[in-house]
Amino acid sequence: MSDFSHLDSRGDIKMVDVSDKVTTVRMAKAEGKIHLQQTTIASIKDDSIPKGNVLTTAKLAGIQAAKKTSVLIPLCHQLNLSWVDIEFGISDTHISIKSTVKTKEATGVEMEALTAVSVAALTIYDMCKAVDKTISIADVRLIEKKGGRSDHQSDYSPKTAVLVLSQSVHEGKSEDTSGQILKEGLAKYGCQIDHSEVIPDDRARLKVVIEDLKSKGFELVITSGGTGVGPHDVTIETIEPLFTQRLPGVEQALHSYGRSKTSTAMLSRLLVGRIGNTFVICLPGSPGAAKDALAVLMPSFLHVFPMIEGQRH
C-alpha cells in the first residue's frame, strides 16, 4: 500500500502533503479524441449545430474545468493556474483535443490538463448527441509534463559523507536524527554514503576529518550542525577558510526556502562551496533543516559533478 502516495499505511485514502515541496513553474499537456459521423463534423465546421458554436463552447468548458479540477477530483490540490489553452484539430472521422496548462506551484498540473480535455470532449458530446448517436470519446492521455524534480534527475552517484557536529550526540546524551534524515534522503537520489560520523564541537577534529575525506576522493560532504551563533558553533569558521570556490547561489536558495517556512532560519549561517574537487554543504543541525535541504538540493545539485568535468548538464 505504501507505494501509492494517496494511501496511508492502513490503506486509507489521504491527501498528499506538498508543503515541503519547492515552488516551480510547471506545465502539462494532454490530448484526446472524440469520434463523430462525417455529417456531424461538417455541421460543427459550418456552425449549424442547433445548440450553438460547439468548439468555442467546448474550449470555454475545458478551461473552466481545469480551474475546477480540485473540486471534481477529491484528492487534487487547489492550484492557482497561470494559463490554460485548448486547441482542436478536425478530420473526417474525429476531432482531436489538446490542452496545455501552466502554473507556478508546488505540485504538477497533469490532472488539470487531463480534465480540460475530458470536459471539452464531454461538451462536444452533449452539444451533438441529439444529431449523432455514434459519438465516442477515446485516447485521453497525458503527453508531456515539465517542472519539479523530474526535470532534474541525474544518474551521477557521488561518493558522499555525512558529518554531524554535536557534542551531545557524540557523548551519547541525545539521538542523531538529522544525520539519519540526510543519509536516507541522499541515498534515495543515488548518492553513495561511504562515510558517516558524529564529531564533537572541535575545530581541529573537524578540519582533520574534512582533509582526510578530501584525500580519499570524497566528492560530496554534508555537515549538519554548528552553523548558529553560539559559542560552540564552529563549523563555518573551520570550513570556510578551506574553500577554493564558493557557491553563493546554492546558499541563497537554501536560505530563501528556510526563511519561507521558519522566521528564525535567518539566524543560521549556511555555507556551500568546494575544496578542490570535494563539494561541502554546511547545514543547520535540526531535522527540519535537513528535510528542507533535501527538498531544495536534490536532485538539482548533482548536476554540479558533470559540470566540473566540462560535460553538458
C-alpha positions in Angstrom: 0.0 0.0 0.0 2.9 2.4 0.8 3.8 2.6 -2.9 0.7 4.7 -3.5 1.0 8.3 -2.4 -2.7 8.7 -1.9 -2.9 5.8 0.6 -1.6 5.6 4.1 -0.1 2.6 5.8 -3.5 1.2 6.6 -4.7 1.6 3.0 -7.0 4.5 3.8 -7.1 7.5 1.3 -5.1 10.6 2.1 -4.2 13.9 0.5 -0.5 14.2 -0.3 1.2 16.9 1.8 3.2 19.1 -0.6 4.0 21.9 1.9 7.7 20.9 1.8 8.0 20.9 -2.0 9.7 23.7 -3.8 7.5 26.1 -5.9 8.5 26.0 -9.6 7.0 26.7 -13.0 5.1 23.5 -14.1 3.4 22.6 -17.3 1.4 19.7 -18.6 -0.1 18.8 -21.9 -2.9 16.3 -22.6 -4.8 15.1 -25.7 -7.8 13.1 -26.6 -10.2 12.4 -29.5 -13.9 12.4 -30.0 -15.3 10.4 -32.9 -18.4 11.6 -34.8 -20.1 11.0 -38.0 -18.8 12.9 -41.0 -22.1 14.8 -41.3 -21.8 15.9 -37.7 -18.3 17.1 -38.2 -19.4 19.1 -41.3 -22.2 20.7 -39.2 -19.7 21.7 -36.5 -17.5 23.3 -39.1 -20.5 25.1 -40.6 -21.6 26.2 -37.1 -25.1 24.7 -37.8 -25.4 22.5 -34.7 -28.7 23.6 -33.0 -27.2 24.2 -29.6 -24.7 26.8 -30.9 -21.0 27.1 -31.6 -19.6 23.7 -30.5 -15.8 24.3 -30.4 -16.0 27.7 -28.7 -18.3 26.3 -26.0 -16.1 23.2 -25.6 -13.0 25.4 -25.2 -14.6 27.5 -22.5 -15.9 24.4 -20.7 -12.4 22.8 -20.8 -10.7 25.9 -19.4 -13.3 26.2 -16.7 -13.0 22.6 -15.8 -9.2 22.8 -15.5 -9.7 25.6 -12.9 -12.2 23.4 -11.0 -10.2 20.2 -11.0 -9.7 20.2 -7.3 -13.5 20.3 -6.8 -14.1 17.5 -9.3 -11.3 15.2 -8.1 -11.3 14.9 -4.2 -7.5 14.5 -3.6 -6.2 17.0 -6.1 -4.7 20.2 -4.7 -6.3 23.6 -5.3 -3.9 25.4 -7.7 -3.5 28.9 -8.9 -3.3 28.3 -12.7 -1.3 30.7 -14.8 -2.6 29.7 -18.2 -4.9 27.2 -19.8 -5.3 26.7 -23.6 -7.2 24.2 -25.7 -6.8 23.5 -29.4 -8.9 21.4 -31.8 -8.0 19.5 -34.9 -10.7 18.4 -37.3 -10.6 15.4 -39.6 -13.2 13.4 -41.5 -13.7 10.9 -38.6 -12.9 12.7 -35.4 -11.9 15.9 -33.6 -8.7 15.9 -31.7 -8.4 17.9 -28.5 -5.1 19.2 -27.0 -4.8 21.1 -23.7 -1.9 23.0 -22.2 -1.9 24.1 -18.5 0.7 26.1 -16.6 1.2 27.1 -13.0 3.8 28.2 -10.5 3.1 25.9 -7.6 4.5 23.1 -5.5 2.8 20.3 -7.4 2.1 19.5 -11.0 -0.9 20.1 -13.3 -1.3 16.8 -15.1 -4.8 16.3 -13.7 -5.9 19.8 -14.8 -4.7 19.1 -18.3 -6.5 15.8 -18.5 -9.6 17.3 -17.0 -9.6 20.1 -19.6 -9.5 17.6 -22.4 -12.1 15.3 -20.9 -14.7 18.1 -20.2 -14.1 19.7 -23.6 -14.9 16.3 -25.2 -17.9 15.8 -23.0 -19.2 19.2 -24.0 -18.9 18.3 -27.7 -20.7 15.1 -26.9 -23.5 17.0 -25.1 -24.0 19.5 -27.9 -24.0 16.9 -30.7 -25.8 13.9 -29.1 -29.2 15.0 -30.5 -28.0 14.7 -34.1 -25.4 11.9 -33.7 -25.9 8.6 -31.8 -22.5 7.2 -32.7 -20.3 9.6 -30.7 -17.4 8.1 -28.7 -14.5 9.6 -26.7 -11.1 7.9 -26.8 -7.4 8.1 -26.2 -7.4 10.7 -23.4 -3.8 10.8 -22.2 -1.0 12.9 -20.8 1.6 13.7 -23.5 4.1 15.9 -21.7 4.9 17.4 -18.3 7.6 19.8 -17.1 8.6 21.2 -13.8 9.5 19.8 -10.4 12.2 17.2 -9.6 11.6 15.0 -12.6 13.2 17.7 -14.9 16.4 17.5 -13.0 17.0 13.8 -12.4 20.7 12.8 -12.5 22.3 9.4 -12.9 25.5 10.6 -11.2 26.3 8.9 -7.9 28.9 10.9 -5.9 31.0 9.4 -3.2 29.3 11.0 -0.2 30.0 11.6 3.5 27.6 12.9 6.2 29.1 14.6 9.3 27.1 15.5 12.3 28.5 18.2 14.6 27.1 17.7 18.0 28.7 17.4 21.4 25.6 15.8 23.0 25.2 13.2 20.2 28.9 12.5 20.4 28.6 11.9 24.1 25.5 9.7 23.7 23.2 12.2 25.5 20.9 12.7 22.5 20.0 10.8 19.4 21.1 11.7 15.9 18.0 12.5 13.8 19.3 15.0 11.3 22.1 12.8 10.1 19.8 9.9 9.5 17.4 12.0 7.5 20.3 13.2 5.3 21.7 9.7 4.8 18.3 8.3 3.8 17.4 11.3 1.6 20.8 11.4 -0.2 20.8 7.6 -0.8 17.3 8.0 -2.3 18.8 10.1 -5.1 21.7 7.8 -5.7 24.5 9.2 -3.5 26.9 6.6 -2.3 27.1 7.1 1.5 30.5 5.7 2.1 31.2 7.5 5.4 29.2 8.9 8.3 30.5 10.3 11.6 29.4 12.3 14.6 32.0 14.9 15.6 32.2 16.9 18.8 32.3 20.7 18.6 36.0 20.7 17.9 37.6 22.8 15.1 40.8 20.8 15.0 38.9 17.5 14.7 36.6 18.7 12.0 39.4 20.1 9.9 41.3 16.8 10.1 38.2 14.8 9.1 37.4 17.2 6.1 41.0 17.0 4.9 41.0 13.2 5.2 37.8 12.8 3.2 39.2 15.1 0.5 42.3 13.0 0.3 40.2 9.8 -0.1 38.4 11.2 -3.1 35.0 12.0 -1.5 33.1 14.2 -3.9 30.3 15.4 -1.6 30.4 16.1 2.2 27.3 17.3 4.0 27.7 18.6 7.6 24.8 19.0 10.0 25.2 21.4 13.0 27.5 24.1 14.2 26.1 26.8 11.9 24.5 29.0 14.5 25.9 31.9 16.5 26.5 30.1 19.8 29.9 29.7 21.5 30.2 26.1 20.3 29.2 26.7 16.7 32.5 26.2 14.9 31.6 24.7 11.5 31.6 27.8 9.4 34.8 29.2 10.9 36.6 25.9 10.3 35.5 25.1 6.8 35.2 28.5 5.1 39.0 29.2 5.0 39.5 25.8 3.3 37.2 26.7 0.3 38.7 27.2 -3.2 35.4 28.2 -4.6 32.1 29.4 -3.1 28.6 28.6 -4.4 26.5 31.6 -3.2 23.5 30.7 -5.4 23.1 27.4 -3.5 23.4 29.2 -0.2 20.8 31.7 -1.2 18.4 29.0 -2.3 18.7 27.2 1.0 18.3 30.4 3.0 15.3 31.6 1.0 13.5 28.3 1.4 14.2 28.1 5.1 13.0 31.7 5.7 9.8 31.0 3.8 9.0 28.3 6.4 10.7 29.5 9.7 11.5 33.1 10.5 14.4 32.1 12.8 16.1 30.5 9.8 17.6 33.9 9.1 19.9 33.3 12.2 21.5 30.3 10.6 24.8 30.5 8.7 24.8 28.4 5.6 27.9 27.6 3.7 28.3 25.8 0.3 31.5 25.5 -1.8 34.3 23.2 -2.9 37.7 22.3 -1.6 39.4 21.1 -4.8 37.0 18.5 -6.2 35.2 18.0 -3.0 31.9 19.9 -2.5 31.0 20.7 1.0 27.5 21.8 2.2 27.2 23.0 5.8 23.6 22.9 7.1 22.0 23.7 10.5 21.6 20.7 12.8 17.8 20.5 13.1 15.7 17.7 11.4 13.7 20.4 9.7 16.8 21.9 8.1 17.9 18.5 6.9 14.5 17.9 5.2 14.5 21.4 3.7 18.0 20.9 2.3 17.0 17.7 0.6 13.9 19.4 -0.9 16.0 22.3 -2.3 19.2 20.4 -3.3 18.0 17.1 -4.7 18.4 16.2 -7.4 19.4 19.5 -9.0 22.7 19.9 -7.1 24.0 16.6 -8.5 24.4 18.4 -11.9 27.4 20.1 -10.5 29.6 17.0 -10.9 29.3 16.7 -14.7 29.7 20.5 -14.8 33.2 20.4 -13.3 34.2 17.8 -15.9 33.1 20.2 -18.7 30.1 17.9 -19.6 26.7 19.1 -20.6 24.2 19.4 -17.8 
